[in-house]
Amino acid sequence: MFKIMDVTKPLKKVLIPLLLLISCTNKEHQNDWDRNKLKGQVKSIKERIYNAVVKSKIIEKGAKSKLFFPRTYEFNKRGYIDSIMEYDNDGSLYWKSIYKLNDKGLLSSISSYRKGNKLKVKSIFEYNDAEQQTELIRYRADGSLTNRISFIYDELGNLIEQASYNADGTLNLRWCHKLDSLGNVIETIWYHANDILFRRWVCEYDKHGNIQKEFKYNEQDSLCHIHTHEYKRDSLGNWVWRLSYRNGEPLMITEREIEYY
């Protein structure tokens, strides 16, 4: 769940990054397969999310979730994301994001299209001499500035803080990351521009590096939800099924169809 965050539009939900999380490490020569801890040469991932229902004490797949769009991630043979497509539950294309790399293999831009053909947002990435992302600038289709996000790293090259600024340059939101020894994000804290707490997120990982448990806190730093996740994996070790619980109750089932080169 990434590890590149889909920054082409605001996060609609904060349950769990399904594939694309923020990569808080800056290790050289990592492609998107590496960042997302994918094994083998993945060509595409089709991800569909359903409500979890309990029938006769058995947890089953119910209707498609109305909270999360079905998604397809496409990778090139070098292991980098080429595109992400989101679909309405009727199967029609709702949103398409095209990823472009520069000559160093770094993500240079993401162009996002509504209904697949109408450009809505273009995101431009800037880097320092250490090839770390320093800024993300988002523009509307008419070229006007939407917002920008800055990135701050520690001495080891780990991403530890981000800040979002409005088009007029004023600070909107700031968030800080705490990492474990493997570079996994174990805590993220969001703050309003006045440094008042907005929310806090703490998580634990399984031996495969997938999120196993999440703790969600509100602006009073009170625990709101605990999410836990169970996985099934294919022969290469990539997860293809996940059952998510909220506060001990079955919440949703995520299915992945993975195609390999």
ZADO-1210 file (C-alpha; in nm, 4 decimals, padded with zeros to 6 digits):
<atoms>
<atom x="00.0000" y="00.0000" z="00.0000" code="MET" pos="1"/>
<atom x="00.3526" y="00.1903" z="-00.1616" code="PHE" pos="2"/>
<atom x="00.4870" y="00.3181" z="-00.2263" code="LYS" pos="3"/>
<atom x="00.4106" y="00.6221" z="-00.4170" code="ILE" pos="4"/>
<atom x="00.1197" y="00.8229" z="-00.3023" code="MET" pos="5"/>
<atom x="-00.1391" y="00.9125" z="-00.5638" code="ASP" pos="6"/>
<atom x="-00.1116" y="01.2874" z="-00.5251" code="VAL" pos="7"/>
<atom x="-00.3084" y="01.3783" z="-00.8346" code="THR" pos="8"/>
<atom x="-00.6158" y="01.4518" z="-00.6251" code="LYS" pos="9"/>
<atom x="-00.7072" y="01.4741" z="-00.2555" code="PRO" pos="10"/>
<atom x="-00.7377" y="01.1560" z="-00.0565" code="LEU" pos="11"/>
<atom x="-01.1033" y="01.0590" z="-00.0585" code="LYS" pos="12"/>
<atom x="-01.0699" y="00.8134" z="00.2264" code="LYS" pos="13"/>
<atom x="-00.8082" y="00.7499" z="00.4892" code="VAL" pos="14"/>
<atom x="-00.8695" y="00.3812" z="00.5555" code="LEU" pos="15"/>
<atom x="-00.5499" y="00.2339" z="00.4187" code="ILE" pos="16"/>
<atom x="-00.3395" y="00.3064" z="00.1132" code="PRO" pos="17"/>
<atom x="-00.4278" y="00.0101" z="-00.1022" code="LEU" pos="18"/>
<atom x="-00.1172" y="00.0095" z="-00.3121" code="LEU" pos="19"/>
<atom x="00.0241" y="00.3554" z="-00.3264" code="LEU" pos="20"/>
<atom x="00.1632" y="00.4907" z="-00.0047" code="LEU" pos="21"/>
<atom x="00.4228" y="00.7548" z="00.0497" code="ILE" pos="22"/>
<atom x="00.7699" y="00.6143" z="00.0140" code="SER" pos="23"/>
<atom x="00.9561" y="00.7556" z="00.3096" code="CYS" pos="24"/>
<atom x="01.2905" y="00.6185" z="00.2056" code="THR" pos="25"/>
<atom x="01.5117" y="00.7415" z="-00.0741" code="ASN" pos="26"/>
<atom x="01.7093" y="00.4291" z="-00.1597" code="LYS" pos="27"/>
<atom x="01.8865" y="00.4387" z="-00.4922" code="GLU" pos="28"/>
<atom x="01.7683" y="00.2307" z="-00.7876" code="HIS" pos="29"/>
<atom x="01.4334" y="00.1442" z="-00.6326" code="GLN" pos="30"/>
<atom x="01.1554" y="00.1086" z="-00.8848" code="ASN" pos="31"/>
<atom x="00.7847" y="00.0875" z="-00.8038" code="ASP" pos="32"/>
<atom x="00.8011" y="-00.2890" z="-00.7705" code="TRP" pos="33"/>
<atom x="01.0596" y="-00.2427" z="-00.4938" code="ASP" pos="34"/>
<atom x="00.8797" y="00.0428" z="-00.3237" code="ARG" pos="35"/>
<atom x="00.5558" y="-00.1512" z="-00.3168" code="ASN" pos="36"/>
<atom x="00.7323" y="-00.4728" z="-00.2080" code="LYS" pos="37"/>
<atom x="00.6049" y="-00.6554" z="-00.5138" code="LEU" pos="38"/>
<atom x="00.7724" y="-00.9807" z="-00.6109" code="LYS" pos="39"/>
<atom x="00.8299" y="-01.0836" z="-00.9702" code="GLY" pos="40"/>
<atom x="00.7810" y="-00.8750" z="-01.2825" code="GLN" pos="41"/>
<atom x="00.4326" y="-00.7381" z="-01.2277" code="VAL" pos="42"/>
<atom x="00.2652" y="-00.6062" z="-01.5419" code="LYS" pos="43"/>
<atom x="-00.0649" y="-00.4926" z="-01.3926" code="SER" pos="44"/>
<atom x="-00.2767" y="-00.5096" z="-01.0802" code="ILE" pos="45"/>
<atom x="-00.6540" y="-00.4944" z="-01.0953" code="LYS" pos="46"/>
<atom x="-00.7911" y="-00.4064" z="-00.7549" code="GLU" pos="47"/>
<atom x="-01.1573" y="-00.4348" z="-00.6588" code="ARG" pos="48"/>
<atom x="-01.3101" y="-00.3637" z="-00.3170" code="ILE" pos="49"/>
<atom x="-01.6308" y="-00.5140" z="-00.1802" code="TYR" pos="50"/>
<atom x="-01.8300" y="-00.4774" z="00.1382" code="ASN" pos="51"/>
<atom x="-01.7789" y="-00.7665" z="00.3792" code="ALA" pos="52"/>
<atom x="-02.0994" y="-00.9360" z="00.4923" code="VAL" pos="53"/>
<atom x="-02.1554" y="-01.2091" z="00.7503" code="VAL" pos="54"/>
<atom x="-02.3893" y="-01.4949" z="00.6578" code="LYS" pos="55"/>
<atom x="-02.4358" y="-01.7869" z="00.8956" code="SER" pos="56"/>
<atom x="-02.1218" y="-01.6759" z="01.0803" code="LYS" pos="57"/>
<atom x="-01.9208" y="-01.6876" z="00.7553" code="ILE" pos="58"/>
<atom x="-01.7634" y="-01.3704" z="00.6148" code="ILE" pos="59"/>
<atom x="-01.8429" y="-01.3307" z="00.2455" code="GLU" pos="60"/>
<atom x="-01.7948" y="-01.0797" z="-00.0324" code="LYS" pos="61"/>
<atom x="-02.0933" y="-00.8488" z="-00.0672" code="GLY" pos="62"/>
<atom x="-02.1685" y="-00.5615" z="-00.3046" code="ALA" pos="63"/>
<atom x="-01.8937" y="-00.3464" z="-00.4531" code="LYS" pos="64"/>
<atom x="-01.7863" y="-00.0703" z="-00.2189" code="SER" pos="65"/>
<atom x="-01.9264" y="00.2744" z="-00.2988" code="LYS" pos="66"/>
<atom x="-01.6418" y="00.4377" z="-00.1073" code="LEU" pos="67"/>
<atom x="-01.3519" y="00.3162" z="-00.3195" code="PHE" pos="68"/>
<atom x="-01.3305" y="00.3019" z="-00.6975" code="PHE" pos="69"/>
<atom x="-01.2018" y="-00.0118" z="-00.8711" code="PRO" pos="70"/>
<atom x="-00.8463" y="00.0550" z="-00.9858" code="ARG" pos="71"/>
<atom x="-00.5975" y="-00.0827" z="-01.2345" code="THR" pos="72"/>
<atom x="-00.2243" y="-00.0166" z="-01.1993" code="TYR" pos="73"/>
<atom x="-00.0049" y="-00.0702" z="-01.5048" code="GLU" pos="74"/>
<atom x="00.3728" y="-00.1148" z="-01.4804" code="PHE" pos="75"/>
<atom x="00.6366" y="-00.1048" z="-01.7525" code="ASN" pos="76"/>
<atom x="00.9078" y="-00.3691" z="-01.7850" code="LYS" pos="77"/>
<atom x="01.1479" y="-00.1591" z="-01.5764" code="ARG" pos="78"/>
<atom x="00.9122" y="-00.1821" z="-01.2813" code="GLY" pos="79"/>
<atom x="00.7758" y="00.1722" z="-01.2864" code="TYR" pos="80"/>
<atom x="00.4102" y="00.2712" z="-01.2881" code="ILE" pos="81"/>
<atom x="00.2876" y="00.3835" z="-01.6301" code="ASP" pos="82"/>
<atom x="-00.0728" y="00.4589" z="-01.5422" code="SER" pos="83"/>
<atom x="-00.3463" y="00.4240" z="-01.2846" code="ILE" pos="84"/>
<atom x="-00.7074" y="00.3943" z="-01.3975" code="MET" pos="85"/>
<atom x="-01.0156" y="00.4274" z="-01.1793" code="GLU" pos="86"/>
<atom x="-01.3573" y="00.2997" z="-01.2830" code="TYR" pos="87"/>
<atom x="-01.7128" y="00.3612" z="-01.1761" code="ASP" pos="88"/>
<atom x="-01.8872" y="00.0517" z="-01.0490" code="ASN" pos="89"/>
<atom x="-02.0674" y="00.0293" z="-01.3838" code="ASP" pos="90"/>
<atom x="-01.7276" y="-00.0331" z="-01.5441" code="GLY" pos="91"/>
<atom x="-01.6905" y="00.3032" z="-01.7181" code="SER" pos="92"/>
<atom x="-01.3575" y="00.4841" z="-01.6915" code="LEU" pos="93"/>
<atom x="-01.3792" y="00.7633" z="-01.4351" code="TYR" pos="94"/>
<atom x="-01.0215" y="00.8818" z="-01.3888" code="TRP" pos="95"/>
<atom x="-00.6899" y="00.8078" z="-01.5594" code="LYS" pos="96"/>
<atom x="-00.3462" y="00.9192" z="-01.4408" code="SER" pos="97"/>
<atom x="-00.0434" y="00.8976" z="-01.6704" code="ILE" pos="98"/>
<atom x="00.3022" y="00.8791" z="-01.5084" code="TYR" pos="99"/>
<atom x="00.6089" y="01.0212" z="-01.6858" code="LYS" pos="100"/>
<atom x="00.9749" y="00.9690" z="-01.5921" code="LEU" pos="101"/>
<atom x="01.2745" y="01.1902" z="-01.6681" code="ASN" pos="102"/>
<atom x="01.5987" y="01.0671" z="-01.8244" code="ASP" pos="103"/>
<atom x="01.7238" y="00.9608" z="-01.4785" code="LYS" pos="104"/>
<atom x="01.4250" y="00.7376" z="-01.4226" code="GLY" pos="105"/>
<atom x="01.2684" y="00.9717" z="-01.1672" code="LEU" pos="106"/>
<atom x="00.8991" y="01.0537" z="-01.1687" code="LEU" pos="107"/>
<atom x="00.8682" y="01.3914" z="-01.3413" code="SER" pos="108"/>
<atom x="00.4936" y="01.4389" z="-01.3836" code="SER" pos="109"/>
<atom x="00.1496" y="01.2871" z="-01.3406" code="ILE" pos="110"/>
<atom x="-00.1277" y="01.3989" z="-01.5754" code="SER" pos="111"/>
<atom x="-00.4775" y="01.3132" z="-01.4564" code="SER" pos="112"/>
<atom x="-00.7748" y="01.2970" z="-01.6907" code="TYR" pos="113"/>
<atom x="-01.1435" y="01.2890" z="-01.6037" code="ARG" pos="114"/>
<atom x="-01.3297" y="01.0217" z="-01.7987" code="LYS" pos="115"/>
<atom x="-00.9974" y="00.9343" z="-01.9595" code="GLY" pos="116"/>
<atom x="-00.9663" y="01.2299" z="-02.1969" code="ASN" pos="117"/>
<atom x="-01.0284" y="01.5610" z="-02.0175" code="LYS" pos="118"/>
<atom x="-00.7182" y="01.6874" z="-01.8402" code="LEU" pos="119"/>
<atom x="-00.8022" y="01.8001" z="-01.4866" code="LYS" pos="120"/>
<atom x="-00.4741" y="01.8175" z="-01.2973" code="VAL" pos="121"/>
<atom x="-00.1048" y="01.8003" z="-01.3833" code="LYS" pos="122"/>
<atom x="00.1475" y="01.7376" z="-01.1065" code="SER" pos="123"/>
<atom x="00.5147" y="01.8335" z="-01.1552" code="ILE" pos="124"/>
<atom x="00.7950" y="01.6957" z="-00.9360" code="PHE" pos="125"/>
<atom x="01.1210" y="01.8732" z="-00.8554" code="GLU" pos="126"/>
<atom x="01.4403" y="01.7165" z="-00.7152" code="TYR" pos="127"/>
<atom x="01.7624" y="01.8143" z="-00.5412" code="ASN" pos="128"/>
<atom x="02.1154" y="01.7015" z="-00.6315" code="ASP" pos="129"/>
<atom x="02.0657" y="01.3867" z="-00.4235" code="ALA" pos="130"/>
<atom x="01.7685" y="01.2987" z="-00.6477" code="GLU" pos="131"/>
<atom x="01.5236" y="01.3438" z="-00.3601" code="GLN" pos="132"/>
<atom x="01.1825" y="01.4899" z="-00.4329" code="GLN" pos="133"/>
<atom x="01.1808" y="01.8409" z="-00.2924" code="THR" pos="134"/>
<atom x="00.8538" y="01.9764" z="-00.4250" code="GLU" pos="135"/>
<atom x="00.5342" y="01.8731" z="-00.5943" code="LEU" pos="136"/>
<atom x="00.3461" y="02.1444" z="-00.7822" code="ILE" pos="137"/>
<atom x="-00.0096" y="02.0844" z="-00.9002" code="ARG" pos="138"/>
<atom x="-00.1780" y="02.2775" z="-01.1819" code="TYR" pos="139"/>
<atom x="-00.5290" y="02.2818" z="-01.3194" code="ARG" pos="140"/>
<atom x="-00.5946" y="02.2224" z="-01.6882" code="ALA" pos="141"/>
<atom x="-00.5917" y="02.5985" z="-01.7541" code="ASP" pos="142"/>
<atom x="-00.2414" y="02.6267" z="-01.6069" code="GLY" pos="143"/>
<atom x="-00.3450" y="02.7919" z="-01.2802" code="SER" pos="144"/>
<atom x="-00.1758" y="02.6746" z="-00.9619" code="LEU" pos="145"/>
<atom x="-00.3756" y="02.4451" z="-00.7325" code="THR" pos="146"/>
<atom x="-00.1291" y="02.3827" z="-00.4517" code="ASN" pos="147"/>
<atom x="00.2235" y="02.2657" z="-00.3830" code="ARG" pos="148"/>
<atom x="00.3761" y="02.0172" z="-00.1415" code="ILE" pos="149"/>
<atom x="00.7268" y="02.0372" z="00.0017" code="SER" pos="150"/>
<atom x="00.9336" y="01.7421" z="00.1284" code="PHE" pos="151"/>
<atom x="01.1872" y="01.7324" z="00.4129" code="ILE" pos="152"/>
<atom x="01.4358" y="01.4475" z="00.4726" code="TYR" pos="153"/>
<atom x="01.6576" y="01.3371" z="00.7572" code="ASP" pos="154"/>
<atom x="02.0327" y="01.2789" z="00.7297" code="GLU" pos="155"/>
<atom x="01.9710" y="00.9207" z="00.6126" code="LEU" pos="156"/>
<atom x="01.7522" y="01.0341" z="00.3248" code="GLY" pos="157"/>
<atom x="01.4236" y="00.9300" z="00.4842" code="ASN" pos="158"/>
<atom x="01.1189" y="01.1459" z="00.4184" code="LEU" pos="159"/>
<atom x="01.0112" y="01.2751" z="00.7589" code="ILE" pos="160"/>
<atom x="00.7902" y="01.5772" z="00.6898" code="GLU" pos="161"/>
<atom x="00.5634" y="01.7198" z="00.4212" code="GLN" pos="162"/>
<atom x="00.3756" y="02.0467" z="00.3993" code="ALA" pos="163"/>
<atom x="00.0937" y="02.1499" z="00.1674" code="SER" pos="164"/>
<atom x="00.0605" y="02.5137" z="00.0626" code="TYR" pos="165"/>
<atom x="-00.2345" y="02.6879" z="-00.0987" code="ASN" pos="166"/>
<atom x="-00.2065" y="02.8658" z="-00.4320" code="ALA" pos="167"/>
<atom x="-00.1435" y="03.1958" z="-00.2502" code="ASP" pos="168"/>
<atom x="00.1522" y="03.0450" z="-00.0627" code="GLY" pos="169"/>
<atom x="-00.0158" y="03.0077" z="00.2756" code="THR" pos="170"/>
<atom x="00.0346" y="02.6863" z="00.4685" code="LEU" pos="171"/>
<atom x="-00.2636" y="02.4530" z="00.4597" code="ASN" pos="172"/>
<atom x="-00.1543" y="02.1302" z="00.6265" code="LEU" pos="173"/>
<atom x="00.1660" y="01.9757" z="00.7590" code="ARG" pos="174"/>
<atom x="00.2339" y="01.6119" z="00.8368" code="TRP" pos="175"/>
<atom x="00.5273" y="01.4279" z="00.9946" code="CYS" pos="176"/>
<atom x="00.6365" y="01.0648" z="00.9646" code="HIS" pos="177"/>
<atom x="00.8070" y="00.8300" z="01.2074" code="LYS" pos="178"/>
<atom x="00.9835" y="00.5273" z="01.0573" code="LEU" pos="179"/>
<atom x="01.1053" y="00.1936" z="01.1821" code="ASP" pos="180"/>
<atom x="01.4486" y="00.0463" z="01.1052" code="SER" pos="181"/>
<atom x="01.3205" y="-00.0960" z="00.7747" code="LEU" pos="182"/>
<atom x="01.1911" y="00.2397" z="00.6521" code="GLY" pos="183"/>
<atom x="00.8256" y="00.1565" z="00.7098" code="ASN" pos="184"/>
<atom x="00.6047" y="00.4436" z="00.8217" code="VAL" pos="185"/>
<atom x="00.4825" y="00.3522" z="01.1702" code="ILE" pos="186"/>
<atom x="00.3263" y="00.6871" z="01.2598" code="GLU" pos="187"/>
<atom x="00.2004" y="00.9921" z="01.0708" code="THR" pos="188"/>
<atom x="00.0733" y="01.3046" z="01.2439" code="ILE" pos="189"/>
<atom x="-00.1161" y="01.5771" z="01.0561" code="TRP" pos="190"/>
<atom x="-00.1308" y="01.9375" z="01.1776" code="TYR" pos="191"/>
<atom x="-00.3337" y="02.2371" z="01.0720" code="HIS" pos="192"/>
<atom x="-00.1476" y="02.5517" z="00.9672" code="ALA" pos="193"/>
<atom x="-00.1618" y="02.6750" z="01.3276" code="ASN" pos="194"/>
<atom x="00.0085" y="02.3514" z="01.4456" code="ASP" pos="195"/>
<atom x="-00.3122" y="02.2218" z="01.6021" code="ILE" pos="196"/>
<atom x="-00.3500" y="01.8457" z="01.5703" code="LEU" pos="197"/>
<atom x="-00.5677" y="01.7312" z="01.2801" code="PHE" pos="198"/>
<atom x="-00.5296" y="01.3528" z="01.3025" code="ARG" pos="199"/>
<atom x="-00.2809" y="01.0794" z="01.3891" code="ARG" pos="200"/>
<atom x="-00.2250" y="00.7382" z="01.2318" code="TRP" pos="201"/>
<atom x="-00.0192" y="00.4520" z="01.3807" code="VAL" pos="202"/>
<atom x="00.0357" y="00.1163" z="01.2144" code="CYS" pos="203"/>
<atom x="00.2049" y="-00.2202" z="01.2508" code="GLU" pos="204"/>
<atom x="00.3388" y="-00.4458" z="00.9729" code="TYR" pos="205"/>
<atom x="00.3536" y="-00.8193" z="00.9150" code="ASP" pos="206"/>
<atom x="00.6661" y="-01.0107" z="00.8122" code="LYS" pos="207"/>
<atom x="00.5894" y="-00.9424" z="00.4445" code="HIS" pos="208"/>
<atom x="00.5932" y="-00.5672" z="00.4990" code="GLY" pos="209"/>
<atom x="00.2171" y="-00.5260" z="00.4595" code="ASN" pos="210"/>
<atom x="00.0119" y="-00.3262" z="00.7054" code="ILE" pos="211"/>
<atom x="-00.1444" y="-00.5581" z="00.9605" code="GLN" pos="212"/>
<atom x="-00.2959" y="-00.3189" z="01.2127" code="LYS" pos="213"/>
<atom x="-00.3864" y="00.0526" z="01.2056" code="GLU" pos="214"/>
<atom x="-00.4850" y="00.2894" z="01.4830" code="PHE" pos="215"/>
<atom x="-00.6727" y="00.6083" z="01.3856" code="LYS" pos="216"/>
<atom x="-00.6847" y="00.9084" z="01.6216" code="TYR" pos="217"/>
<atom x="-00.8926" y="01.2264" z="01.5876" code="ASN" pos="218"/>
<atom x="-00.8111" y="01.5927" z="01.6534" code="GLU" pos="219"/>
<atom x="-00.8430" y="01.5342" z="02.0297" code="GLN" pos="220"/>
<atom x="-00.5896" y="01.2515" z="01.9914" code="ASP" pos="221"/>
<atom x="-00.8575" y="01.0051" z="02.0976" code="SER" pos="222"/>
<atom x="-00.8562" y="00.6615" z="01.9390" code="LEU" pos="223"/>
<atom x="-01.1435" y="00.6381" z="01.6889" code="CYS" pos="224"/>
<atom x="-01.0868" y="00.3182" z="01.4964" code="HIS" pos="225"/>
<atom x="-00.8672" y="00.0115" z="01.4909" code="ILE" pos="226"/>
<atom x="-00.8316" y="-00.1532" z="01.1509" code="HIS" pos="227"/>
<atom x="-00.6821" y="-00.5002" z="01.1138" code="THR" pos="228"/>
<atom x="-00.6087" y="-00.6902" z="00.7931" code="HIS" pos="229"/>
<atom x="-00.5771" y="-01.0547" z="00.6886" code="GLU" pos="230"/>
<atom x="-00.4095" y="-01.1515" z="00.3609" code="TYR" pos="231"/>
<atom x="-00.3931" y="-01.4349" z="00.1104" code="LYS" pos="232"/>
<atom x="-00.0997" y="-01.4484" z="-00.1321" code="ARG" pos="233"/>
<atom x="-00.0191" y="-01.5956" z="-00.4701" code="ASP" pos="234"/>
<atom x="00.2671" y="-01.8353" z="-00.5453" code="SER" pos="235"/>
<atom x="00.5164" y="-01.5479" z="-00.5675" code="LEU" pos="236"/>
<atom x="00.4148" y="-01.4016" z="-00.2338" code="GLY" pos="237"/>
<atom x="00.2151" y="-01.1004" z="-00.3529" code="ASN" pos="238"/>
<atom x="-00.1143" y="-01.0550" z="-00.1739" code="TRP" pos="239"/>
<atom x="-00.4235" y="-01.1098" z="-00.3878" code="VAL" pos="240"/>
<atom x="-00.6956" y="-01.1011" z="-00.1199" code="TRP" pos="241"/>
<atom x="-00.7370" y="-00.8966" z="00.1948" code="ARG" pos="242"/>
<atom x="-01.0072" y="-00.8954" z="00.4609" code="LEU" pos="243"/>
<atom x="-01.0220" y="-00.5700" z="00.6595" code="SER" pos="244"/>
<atom x="-01.1886" y="-00.5264" z="00.9969" code="TYR" pos="245"/>
<atom x="-01.2859" y="-00.2061" z="01.1735" code="ARG" pos="246"/>
<atom x="-01.3040" y="-00.2282" z="01.5515" code="ASN" pos="247"/>
<atom x="-01.3293" y="-00.6058" z="01.5237" code="GLY" pos="248"/>
<atom x="-01.6156" y="-00.6081" z="01.2728" code="GLU" pos="249"/>
<atom x="-01.5652" y="-00.7240" z="00.9101" code="PRO" pos="250"/>
<atom x="-01.5548" y="-00.4151" z="00.6897" code="LEU" pos="251"/>
<atom x="-01.4377" y="-00.4916" z="00.3370" code="MET" pos="252"/>
<atom x="-01.2729" y="-00.7464" z="00.1121" code="ILE" pos="253"/>
<atom x="-01.0125" y="-00.6386" z="-00.1428" code="THR" pos="254"/>
<atom x="-00.9345" y="-00.8619" z="-00.4387" code="GLU" pos="255"/>
<atom x="-00.6343" y="-00.8248" z="-00.6662" code="ARG" pos="256"/>
<atom x="-00.5807" y="-00.9779" z="-01.0064" code="GLU" pos="257"/>
<atom x="-00.2068" y="-00.9653" z="-01.0804" code="ILE" pos="258"/>
<atom x="-00.0663" y="-01.0144" z="-01.4295" code="GLU" pos="259"/>
<atom x="00.3054" y="-01.0799" z="-01.4789" code="TYR" pos="260"/>
<atom x="00.5375" y="-01.0241" z="-01.7743" code="TYR" pos="261"/>
</atoms>
